[in-house]
Amino acid sequence: MTDTIKPASAGMNFFSREMLHNWFAETKRNLKMMIVLTVLHLLGMPMIMIVLISGYNDGFGESAEMYAVISILTVAAACLMGISCAVNCMPYLYKKTEVDMRLSLPMSSSQRFVSDLLSGLTIYLVPYLISVVMTFLLLFVGRAVCDGKPDPDGNIGNYFAEMTPYIAKSAVALFIMMIIYFMLTVLVMSCCGSLLESLVYTLLLNGLIPGMAAIVISSLCEGVSGMEGDFYIQFIIPFTSPAGAMILVVPMIGEMQSTFISFGTWAVTTFFVSVLYGVIAFLIYRHRKAEDTGKPIVYDIFYYIVMTMVLISVIFLFVNIEDDFIVPVIIFTAVFYFVSSVIRNRGFKNFHKSAIAYVITTVGCFLLMFVIDATGSFGAAKRVPAVSAISRAYISYNGMSVRDETNDFGSMFSYTNIDTLTCVTDREDLQVIHDLHKSVVEDIKKFNGDNEWDEYYDNSRHNRYRVLYKLKSGGWMLREYLITDQQYNMLSQLDGSECMKKKRVNSARSTVKKAYEYIENRSKWDKSLKASPVTLSTLLHDTSFDDQYDQRIPFGASIVEFSALPSDFEDEFIKHFENDIMSMPSEQYLRSMAEVYELSFGDSDTKMTVRDDFTETIAYLKSCGFGIPTDGGKTLDVFMSNGNVSIASIEMTARVSGEEPMLGNMSGPDSYKVKDENGIEVKCLASVQDSGYIRDLVGHTANEYCGEPLKDGICFALVTNGRTYFIRPEYTDKARKAFIEMYFADSLRRLSLYEDGTSNEANVDKQLAHFLNMYGEEIRKEYGDDSYDQIVEWAYAGS
């Protein structure tokens, strides 16, 4: 018996007449398999297209679901048969009876490999390509016969046209995944000498390669506060095997989740990985000897690589979950390792070598876990990218008055949707983000591990914050943290920046687009909706406070029918809106105006706020036929009713554990609150006589907290009709007086009701007590000792 390859000096000539003859001969020999695969593929998408076309006019019924199930199963079976195609075209790699005959053919090893590889790919891929051609022919038939015509429910749409890009992506994706599956099979067969091992290791590696990668990445991220393994997994496993590709490609094709890899990038990269698998298989094939056929494993290194991958996956997976799993994991992996050794060696020979290999591999795995933990995943825990290394950053921050405290960041990949984050590119703004990140890392160093860090935040006030860096090197870096109020307040420096303005413009663009899509989609079957009213109304309401009805009636409104708007209204409105915001000085942008307008689109529940200093936007609205409603005032006068302040509250947050306060998350329009160092809130309804303080405060507020230093770490905010207006720090004294007056006057009112028997309130518990402790001296001076003592007695009655 001779070598299966010729000496290296035989050269690397891949093509010859004999090679082509062998390619066609092998393809012809497996023609029956090609026919079976063709039938299976035709029962896939082509059958579904026929069902969709025939059922368009008659209704699909429940049978359509059954056809879909059949299609999925048949296509899956046809794809999995790739291993059969490889086995049938290279039988001499595991059958000794085939070796002499195949080696006697007048071809070099290079030509033999390419010939057999091409014949296997032909048998495997040509039936699929036939089904793709049939699918697109039927798709064009569907577009011609069905699109633009009503279905059984009376809906008219371009269903088959809309389906085309998804089918095209699916066709390309499945083609690429079939290639990488076939190449990985050939690679495994080159390393194995028996059919059983070839089948087992092929199926094992298809799941083991992406599985081990995912587990190792998750383990690296486990040791770093703020790192999410799911995010980094998407950059590795989709390119490794069909199983790994499905995790990314299926959501990508359906556009169900946001990813950071384009479909084109995935397709090209995965194709080159497939070629790499083929090149490695060829290099192994050239050095394989004929007498190796029949051996379970031809190359020892291949066996040890696979077993090391298994041990790493099992140990990292279970030990990271719970330290108590260490002993069971050692027992399980030892049994698995030795059973595999017996199967590989077909007995107990060289058993001691397997034992030594197992011990070395296991110790190495645990040592690697220790190094990852001790070094903070090789320094990743302490890594804060330099500002000069950042191309741009995306942060979960929309302004100081809008906070995200949700714990649900979404399923795999979906929480990384860039559209929901604020993009920051300015160097000074990136410096703010860098300083915040550095501050968080310094705080984490104070704690011994993630458990103490999480426990600290579970028992204190905190804010959810995520930052996604796009680095100049081309890479991405994601961190998600619980940050203190003081750290969160550092972001207030961004409130008047260009990035925050762009965020507001993008939000407005999305809002108007949503309204247009709603009206246009509904008007396809209800033509009357083209006459939907588009209303511009003032947000200055007649807010005479009524506990039972709380009606908000516009002072004025102007209505233009949707169909009467210019055809380019959507684009032109956003253009003028953007010009107003981006050209506005930061100081003006942060300053609130008492009079703003609201643009609402029919019954779509879509509303947009337009400030009255958006001069270009208002001029455009006037040109479109809108009259600008106004009551002529820009002060709080419009909120007065019978001399009472009908805005509901003034709010305040106080310092928390000696730190600056969190300034967002304000309460609704019918309450105000104060939080002491322990985070205990004071809330109370109030509609009190105007003292003049509130009237003065209205002209000195801002839509966003402007980041100026806070006096005594306290910030006040005026809330009216659900809108929060921050009071500038230089007016803190007036805000404090207004707050005390509203709170204390209301407490006296409730006390009198209680003493008259009108109310059943026995005391105001600790909330009022904390309020009195903070402002006792000011209250005593303003209201006198008697009133103060009455309230104190009432507040502490239940203590």
DORO-164373 format. One line per 10 residues: number of its first residue (from 1); their letters; for each residue x, y, z of C-alpha. Coordinates in steps of 0.5 Angstrom, whole numbers, plus 500, padded with zeros to 3 digits. Each point is the difference from the previous one (the first is absolute). Layout:
<sites>
NUM> a> X,Y,Z  ...
</sites>
This chain:
<sites>
1> mtdtikpasa> 500,500,500  503,507,498  499,507,503  493,503,498  504,506,498  506,501,495  507,504,503  499,507,501  505,501,494  494,498,496
11> gmnffsreml> 498,507,500  493,503,501  497,500,493  493,499,502  497,499,493  501,495,494  495,496,495  500,494,505  498,505,506  494,502,496
21> hnwfaetkrn> 498,493,498  500,498,507  496,506,502  495,498,495  500,492,501  499,501,507  494,505,499  497,495,496  501,494,505  496,504,505
31> lkmmivltvl> 495,503,495  494,496,504  502,504,506  500,507,496  493,498,498  498,498,507  503,507,503  496,504,494  494,497,502  501,502,507
41> hllgmpmimi> 502,507,498  494,501,496  495,498,506  503,506,503  499,507,498  498,498,493  494,497,503  499,505,505  499,505,494  495,496,497
51> vlisgyndgf> 496,500,506  500,507,501  498,502,493  495,495,499  497,502,507  500,507,499  493,501,497  497,494,504  503,501,507  506,496,503
61> gesaemyavi> 496,496,505  504,495,505  503,496,495  505,506,498  503,498,507  501,493,499  503,502,493  505,504,503  502,495,505  501,495,495
71> siltvaaacl> 505,505,496  504,501,506  501,493,502  502,498,492  505,506,499  503,498,507  501,493,498  503,502,493  505,504,504  502,495,505
81> mgiscavncm> 501,495,494  506,504,498  504,495,505  498,495,495  502,503,494  507,501,503  500,493,502  498,497,494  505,504,496  506,498,504
91> pylykktevd> 499,493,502  507,498,500  501,505,506  496,494,505  500,494,495  506,496,499  497,496,494  500,507,496  507,502,502  504,496,494
101> mrlslpmsss> 495,502,495  499,507,501  508,501,501  501,497,493  497,505,497  504,505,496  500,506,504  504,503,505  497,501,507  499,507,499
111> qrfvsdllsg> 496,499,494  496,494,503  498,504,506  497,506,496  497,495,495  496,496,506  499,507,504  497,503,493  495,494,499  498,500,507
121> ltiylvpyli> 498,507,500  497,499,493  495,494,503  499,504,506  499,508,497  497,499,493  493,497,503  500,506,504  501,505,495  495,497,496
131> svvmtflllf> 495,501,505  502,507,501  499,501,492  493,497,501  498,505,506  502,506,497  496,498,493  494,499,505  501,506,504  500,504,493
141> vgravcdgkp> 494,497,498  497,502,507  502,507,499  496,500,493  494,496,503  499,502,507  503,507,502  495,506,499  494,495,501  496,499,506
151> dpdgnignyf> 501,494,504  494,496,503  500,505,506  499,506,495  507,503,501  505,502,495  507,500,500  506,498,496  502,494,504  504,496,495
161> aemtpyiaks> 504,506,499  501,501,507  502,493,501  506,500,495  506,503,504  498,496,506  500,494,495  507,502,496  503,501,507  498,493,502
171> avalfimmii> 502,497,494  507,503,500  501,498,508  498,493,499  504,499,494  506,503,504  498,495,506  500,494,496  507,502,497  503,500,507
181> yfmltvlvms> 496,494,503  503,496,494  507,503,501  500,498,507  498,493,499  506,499,495  505,503,505  497,495,505  501,494,495  507,502,499
191> ccgslleslv> 501,499,507  496,494,501  501,493,497  494,497,502  493,501,498  497,500,507  505,505,502  499,505,494  493,500,501  500,501,508
201> ytlllnglip> 506,505,500  496,504,494  494,501,504  504,501,506  504,506,497  494,503,497  497,502,507  507,500,504  504,505,496  494,506,501
211> gmaaivissl> 498,497,507  507,500,503  501,507,497  494,503,503  502,496,507  507,503,500  497,507,498  495,500,506  505,498,505  505,505,498
221> cegvsgmegd> 494,505,501  498,497,506  506,503,503  499,507,498  495,505,503  496,503,495  502,495,494  494,496,496  502,493,497  494,500,495
231> fyiqfiipft> 503,507,497  507,497,498  497,493,498  497,503,494  507,502,498  503,493,500  495,494,499  496,502,494  506,498,496  502,494,503
241> spagamilvv> 495,495,498  493,499,497  497,500,507  504,506,502  498,504,494  492,498,502  501,504,506  501,506,496  497,499,493  493,498,502
251> pmigemqstf> 499,507,504  504,504,495  496,497,494  493,502,503  503,506,503  497,498,507  506,503,504  506,505,499  507,497,499  507,503,498
261> isfgtwavtt> 501,496,494  497,501,494  498,494,496  505,501,494  505,500,505  498,494,503  499,496,493  507,502,498  504,499,506  496,493,501
271> ffvsvlygvi> 502,498,493  507,502,501  500,495,507  497,495,496  506,500,495  505,500,506  496,494,502  501,497,493  508,502,500  501,497,507
281> afliyrhrka> 497,494,497  504,500,494  507,501,504  498,494,505  497,496,494  507,500,496  504,497,506  495,495,502  503,493,498  496,494,497
291> edtgkpivyd> 501,495,506  496,506,505  494,498,496  496,495,506  503,504,506  495,503,504  504,507,500  505,501,495  504,506,504  500,500,508
301> ifyyivmtmv> 501,507,500  493,501,497  497,495,505  503,504,506  498,507,497  493,497,500  500,497,507  503,507,503  494,504,497  495,495,503
311> lisviflfvn> 504,501,507  500,507,499  493,501,498  497,495,506  505,503,506  499,507,498  493,500,499  498,496,507  505,503,504  499,507,498
321> ieddfivpvi> 493,499,502  501,497,507  507,498,504  496,494,503  500,497,493  508,499,500  500,493,503  494,497,495  503,503,494  507,497,501
331> iftavfyfvs> 496,493,501  496,501,494  506,503,495  504,494,503  495,495,498  499,503,493  507,501,499  502,492,501  494,498,497  502,504,494
341> svirnrgfkn> 507,497,500  498,493,501  495,501,493  506,503,497  505,495,501  495,494,500  502,498,507  505,502,505  507,500,497  503,507,502
351> fhksaiayvi> 495,501,505  505,504,504  502,505,495  492,502,500  501,500,508  506,505,499  496,504,495  494,501,504  504,502,506  504,505,496
361> ttvgcfllmf> 494,503,496  495,500,506  506,504,504  501,505,495  492,501,499  500,502,508  506,504,499  498,504,495  493,501,503  505,503,506
371> vidatgsfga> 504,504,496  493,503,497  498,502,507  506,502,503  502,505,494  492,503,499  500,496,493  507,502,498  499,507,502  493,501,497
381> akrvpavsai> 497,502,506  504,506,501  501,502,493  497,507,498  501,502,493  504,507,499  496,505,497  505,500,494  499,493,499  492,501,499
391> srayisyngm> 497,501,494  493,501,503  496,498,506  493,498,501  497,501,507  493,499,503  499,507,502  494,505,497  501,506,505  500,501,507
401> svrdetndfg> 492,500,500  500,493,497  503,494,504  500,492,498  499,496,506  498,494,497  503,493,502  498,497,493  505,501,495  497,495,495
411> smfsytnidt> 502,494,497  506,498,496  503,506,496  493,504,500  502,504,506  506,503,496  495,503,495  504,507,498  494,504,498  498,500,508
421> ltcvtdredl> 507,503,502  502,507,499  506,500,496  506,505,502  506,502,496  503,506,502  506,500,504  498,504,506  494,496,501  504,493,499
431> qvihdlhksv> 504,503,506  494,500,504  498,493,499  507,498,501  501,503,506  493,497,503  503,493,497  506,501,504  496,502,506  496,494,500
441> vedikkfngd> 506,495,499  504,504,506  494,498,504  499,493,498  508,499,503  497,502,507  496,493,500  502,493,500  497,497,494  494,501,497
451> newdeyydns> 495,497,505  502,506,505  499,505,495  493,498,498  498,499,507  502,507,501  496,503,495  494,495,502  500,504,506  501,507,498
461> rhnryrvlyk> 497,505,494  503,498,494  499,502,492  501,495,494  505,503,495  503,496,494  505,503,495  502,497,494  507,502,497  502,500,492
471> lksggwmlre> 507,500,500  505,503,495  503,493,499  493,497,498  498,497,506  494,500,504  500,501,508  494,499,504  499,502,508  494,500,504
481> ylitdqqynm> 500,502,507  496,502,506  503,507,502  499,505,506  496,506,499  506,504,500  503,497,494  493,500,497  500,508,501  507,500,496
491> lsqldgsecm> 496,499,494  496,506,501  506,504,496  497,497,494  493,503,500  501,506,496  505,496,495  500,499,493  499,492,501  494,502,505
501> kkkrvnsars> 497,504,494  501,495,495  496,495,504  494,504,501  500,501,492  500,493,499  495,499,505  496,505,497  501,497,493  498,493,502
511> tvkkayeyie> 494,503,503  497,503,494  502,494,496  496,496,504  494,504,500  501,500,492  500,493,500  494,499,504  496,505,496  502,497,493
521> nrskwdkslk> 500,493,502  492,501,503  498,504,494  502,494,495  493,497,502  497,506,503  500,506,495  497,505,505  506,500,505  504,504,494
531> aspvtlstll> 495,506,503  503,498,507  501,507,504  507,502,502  499,505,506  505,505,503  498,502,507  503,504,505  502,496,506  498,505,505
541> hdtsfddqyd> 494,497,503  494,503,504  502,496,506  495,502,505  502,494,505  494,495,501  501,494,504  495,496,496  501,502,493  507,504,499
551> qripfgasiv> 498,502,493  505,503,496  497,504,494  504,504,495  500,507,500  500,500,492  501,495,494  501,500,493  498,494,495  502,499,493
561> efsalpsdfe> 498,493,497  506,495,499  498,500,492  501,507,500  507,500,503  506,501,494  502,494,498  507,501,503  498,502,506  503,494,504
571> defikhfend> 507,502,498  499,508,500  497,500,507  506,496,502  505,504,496  497,507,504  500,496,506  507,498,500  502,507,498  497,503,506
581> imsmpseqyl> 503,495,505  507,500,497  501,507,499  497,502,507  506,502,505  500,495,506  498,505,505  494,501,496  498,493,499  501,498,507
591> rsmaevyels> 495,506,502  493,498,500  494,505,497  493,500,504  497,499,493  501,494,496  496,497,494  498,493,499  499,497,493  495,494,500
601> fgdsdtkmtv> 499,495,494  492,498,499  499,494,505  507,497,500  501,502,507  507,503,497  502,507,502  505,505,500  502,506,504  503,506,497
611> rddftetiay> 502,506,504  498,507,498  508,502,499  500,495,494  499,506,495  502,496,494  495,494,502  494,505,501  501,504,494  500,494,496
621> lkscgfgipt> 494,497,504  496,507,498  502,499,493  496,493,500  494,504,502  501,499,508  497,506,504  505,500,506  495,500,506  502,505,506
631> dggktldvfm> 497,503,506  505,506,500  504,498,506  506,497,502  500,500,508  497,496,505  494,504,500  496,495,495  501,495,505  496,504,505
641> sngnvsiasi> 493,499,502  496,504,506  507,502,503  502,493,501  506,497,497  498,494,496  506,497,498  501,494,505  506,500,503  508,502,501
651> emtarvsgee> 504,495,501  507,499,503  505,494,501  505,501,505  507,497,501  501,492,500  505,498,505  504,506,499  500,500,493  497,504,495
661> pmlgnmsgpd> 493,499,498  497,496,495  496,505,496  495,496,495  494,495,502  496,506,502  493,499,503  493,501,496  497,507,500  495,499,506
671> sykvkdengi> 506,499,505  507,502,503  505,497,504  506,501,504  505,494,501  505,500,506  507,497,501  496,493,501  496,501,493  493,501,504
681> evkclasvqd> 495,504,496  495,505,502  494,501,495  494,504,501  495,503,495  500,507,500  496,506,497  502,506,504  499,508,500  505,503,495
691> sgyirdlvgh> 506,503,504  504,503,495  505,495,500  498,496,495  498,505,495  507,502,500  503,493,500  496,499,493  505,504,496  506,497,503
701> taneycgepl> 499,493,498  504,495,495  497,494,497  506,496,502  505,501,506  505,504,497  506,497,504  502,506,505  502,499,507  494,499,505
711> kdgicfalvt> 500,504,506  500,495,506  499,494,495  493,502,499  496,501,493  493,502,500  495,499,494  493,503,498  495,495,497  494,502,496
721> ngrtyfirpe> 496,496,496  505,494,500  506,504,498  506,501,504  503,507,500  507,500,504  501,507,504  507,503,499  504,499,506  501,508,501
731> ytdkarkafi> 492,500,502  501,494,505  498,505,506  493,502,497  499,493,498  501,498,507  495,505,503  495,498,495  501,493,501  499,501,508
741> emyfadslrr> 494,504,499  497,495,496  502,494,504  498,503,507  494,504,498  497,494,497  502,496,507  497,505,504  493,499,495  500,493,502
751> lslyedgtsn> 502,501,507  493,504,500  496,495,497  503,495,505  498,504,506  493,502,497  499,492,499  500,501,492  506,496,499  502,493,503
761> eanvdkqlah> 507,501,500  504,499,506  507,502,498  504,502,494  505,494,503  507,501,498  500,504,494  497,507,503  505,498,506  506,500,495
771> flnmygeeir> 498,507,497  499,503,506  507,498,502  503,503,494  496,507,500  498,500,507  503,507,502  498,503,493  493,498,502  500,502,507
781> keygddsydq> 502,507,497  495,501,495  494,497,504  502,501,507  501,495,506  492,498,501  499,498,493  507,496,500  499,496,506  493,498,498
791> ivewayags> 503,497,494  505,497,503  495,497,505  496,497,495  506,497,496  503,497,506  493,497,502  501,493,498  508,500,502
</sites>
